[in-house]
Amino acid sequence: MSLTLQLVIRLLVAGVLGALIGYERELRAKGAGVRTHVLVALGAALFMIISQHGFAGAERFDAARVAAGVVTGIGFLGGGIIMKKNHVSGLTTAAGLWVTGAIGMGAGCGMYLMAGVCTFLVLFCLEVLNAYSIKFGQREVTVVFSSDDELALINAVESLGKQAGHFNIYRENGKYKISVDMRVSKRETALELMKRLKNIQGVELDSME
């Protein structure tokens, strides 16, 4: 098999493995889907190919330096996904992109078995562990209430007790509104939380994210 064909196969393997992880993310309606993960895997694989073969004739050649640069670059990409509206979110997707880059690098240097095993473990972590793990701790939710009465909004926040954190009252379209950062139990589903918030007297639930 010619070297060119081997390198093409490496790129194809990286793209397919990245697509598998991206497809799982799209099924969960995450921002980074198939295309993003495929691009990350292909880019990482090509960087590895370049590091191994593009500078092989140079006097000072170190393939590891290119790999280190790829890891750093993907870290910045993940950071852009995590920060959204001044809130930390998307940690799992960012970590998935980071490991997809590693999978692409593995495929790019010809370590097909390790790249395939890692892909399986990533999908196992994202699907199986997510489905069957017990939900411990709390998660942060931002909710917006509206009312014609400003005092009713304050009473609504008081009714949330210790779950309510930072809040901001403002006026929009002739109504008073309040945005509240809440910390709720991970055991409480989004539907259960929405029903509970809708039962608060004197206010309307505008949004929950």
C-alpha distance (Angstrom), angle and dihedral (degrees) to the residues before:
residue distance angle dihedral
M1 . . .
S2 3.78 . .
L3 3.79 121.0 .
T4 3.80 91.8 -117.9
L5 3.81 92.0 55.9
Q6 3.79 91.0 48.1
L7 3.79 91.1 53.2
V8 3.80 92.0 48.1
I9 3.81 89.6 52.0
R10 3.80 89.6 51.8
L11 3.80 90.6 54.8
L12 3.80 92.0 47.4
V13 3.79 92.8 49.3
A14 3.81 90.8 49.5
G15 3.80 91.0 49.6
V16 3.81 93.8 49.4
L17 3.81 93.9 47.8
G18 3.80 91.1 47.2
A19 3.81 90.2 49.4
L20 3.81 91.2 54.8
I21 3.80 91.9 57.1
G22 3.81 92.1 41.8
Y23 3.79 91.2 51.5
E24 3.80 90.3 55.4
R25 3.82 89.9 51.2
E26 3.80 91.7 50.3
L27 3.80 90.8 51.5
R28 3.79 86.3 60.0
A29 3.82 92.0 46.4
K30 3.79 94.8 -115.4
G31 3.78 122.5 163.0
A32 3.80 96.7 -117.5
G33 3.80 107.7 59.6
V34 3.79 139.5 159.2
R35 3.79 97.6 -46.5
T36 3.80 94.7 48.0
H37 3.79 94.1 48.8
V38 3.79 92.8 44.7
L39 3.80 90.8 51.4
V40 3.80 92.2 48.7
A41 3.81 92.4 48.5
L42 3.81 93.3 45.7
G43 3.79 92.5 46.8
A44 3.79 92.9 48.9
A45 3.82 91.3 46.6
L46 3.81 92.4 50.1
F47 3.79 91.4 48.2
M48 3.80 89.0 53.9
I49 3.80 91.2 48.5
I50 3.79 90.4 49.4
S51 3.79 91.7 47.8
Q52 3.81 91.6 51.1
H53 3.80 100.3 40.3
G54 3.78 108.8 13.2
F55 3.80 96.1 66.7
A56 3.79 100.2 25.8
G57 3.80 91.5 116.5
A58 3.79 95.5 49.5
E59 3.80 119.6 110.9
R60 3.79 92.8 -128.9
F61 3.79 106.9 40.2
D62 3.81 125.6 167.0
A63 3.82 116.8 162.4
A64 3.80 91.4 -172.0
R65 3.81 91.9 68.4
V66 3.80 91.9 63.5
A67 3.81 91.2 47.5
A68 3.81 90.6 51.9
G69 3.79 90.0 51.6
V70 3.81 91.3 52.3
V71 3.81 91.6 52.7
T72 3.81 91.0 51.9
G73 3.81 93.1 46.7
I74 3.79 93.7 51.3
G75 3.80 88.7 49.4
F76 3.82 89.7 60.9
L77 3.81 89.8 48.0
G78 3.80 90.4 53.8
G79 3.80 91.0 48.0
G80 3.80 89.8 58.7
I81 3.79 90.3 55.2
I82 3.80 94.7 48.1
M83 3.80 97.4 54.1
K84 3.79 111.2 71.2
K85 3.79 124.8 154.9
N86 3.81 90.6 -18.6
H87 3.80 90.6 -59.7
V88 3.77 128.4 111.2
S89 3.80 110.7 -118.8
G90 3.78 139.8 135.6
L91 3.81 95.5 50.7
T92 3.79 92.8 144.1
T93 3.80 93.2 49.7
A94 3.80 91.0 47.7
A95 3.80 90.8 49.9
G96 3.81 88.8 47.2
L97 3.80 90.5 54.7
W98 3.78 90.4 48.2
V99 3.80 93.5 52.7
T100 3.82 90.6 41.8
G101 3.77 86.7 59.8
A102 3.79 89.1 53.1
I103 3.82 90.1 49.3
G104 3.77 89.9 51.3
M105 3.80 90.7 50.2
G106 3.78 90.0 49.9
A107 3.79 91.6 52.0
G108 3.79 89.9 43.9
C109 3.79 92.3 58.6
G110 3.82 92.9 44.7
M111 3.82 99.5 -102.8
Y112 3.80 93.8 134.5
L113 3.81 97.1 158.5
M114 3.80 94.3 51.6
A115 3.81 91.4 45.3
G116 3.81 91.3 49.7
V117 3.80 93.9 46.8
C118 3.80 90.4 48.6
T119 3.81 90.6 50.9
F120 3.81 90.0 52.3
L121 3.81 91.4 49.4
V122 3.81 92.1 48.4
L123 3.81 91.9 51.7
F124 3.81 89.8 45.8
C125 3.81 89.7 52.9
L126 3.81 94.4 46.3
E127 3.79 97.5 44.4
V128 3.80 112.9 21.8
L129 3.79 99.4 35.5
N130 3.80 91.0 43.7
A131 3.82 92.0 51.1
Y132 3.79 98.6 46.1
S133 3.79 105.7 27.7
I134 3.79 118.8 109.1
K135 3.79 111.7 -114.1
F136 3.79 107.9 -120.0
G137 3.78 129.1 177.1
Q138 3.78 128.6 7.2
R139 3.78 139.4 -60.8
E140 3.79 131.2 -149.8
V141 3.80 120.6 -113.8
T142 3.79 128.8 -179.8
V143 3.79 115.3 -148.0
V144 3.80 131.3 -178.2
F145 3.81 122.6 -150.9
S146 3.80 126.5 -172.4
S147 3.81 133.4 -163.2
D148 3.78 142.6 154.8
D149 3.80 87.8 -123.3
E150 3.81 118.2 66.9
L151 3.80 91.2 -161.1
A152 3.82 90.2 57.7
L153 3.81 89.2 58.9
I154 3.79 91.3 51.9
N155 3.80 90.5 49.2
A156 3.81 89.3 50.2
V157 3.79 91.1 55.3
E158 3.79 90.8 47.6
S159 3.81 90.0 52.2
L160 3.82 89.4 58.3
G161 3.79 89.9 62.5
K162 3.80 117.8 -173.3
Q163 3.80 91.2 -6.9
A164 3.81 89.8 74.9
G165 3.77 117.1 85.1
H166 3.79 129.4 163.0
F167 3.81 114.9 2.6
N168 3.79 137.9 179.8
I169 3.82 127.2 -157.7
Y170 3.80 119.4 -155.3
R171 3.78 140.6 153.0
E172 3.81 123.2 -113.5
N173 3.81 132.5 167.2
G174 3.78 92.2 -7.0
K175 3.81 94.6 -52.9
Y176 3.76 134.8 99.4
K177 3.79 113.9 -117.8
I178 3.77 134.6 -173.2
S179 3.78 128.8 -162.7
V180 3.80 112.9 -154.1
D181 3.80 129.9 -170.6
M182 3.81 107.5 -144.8
R183 3.77 133.5 -172.6
V184 3.81 111.0 -148.8
S185 3.77 134.8 174.3
K186 3.79 115.8 -88.6
R187 3.80 87.5 -134.7
E188 3.81 90.3 67.0
T189 3.79 109.2 85.2
A190 3.79 122.3 -136.4
L191 3.81 90.5 -109.7
E192 3.80 92.8 51.2
L193 3.79 90.7 48.4
M194 3.80 92.4 48.7
K195 3.82 92.0 51.3
R196 3.81 90.7 49.3
L197 3.79 93.3 49.9
K198 3.81 92.9 46.2
N199 3.83 89.1 57.3
I200 3.80 92.5 62.6
Q201 3.80 106.4 114.4
G202 3.80 122.9 -121.7
V203 3.81 98.4 17.0
E204 3.80 139.1 76.5
L205 3.79 124.0 -134.1
D206 3.82 106.4 -126.1
S207 3.79 101.3 174.9
M208 3.79 144.1 -10.9
E209 3.80 125.3 -163.8
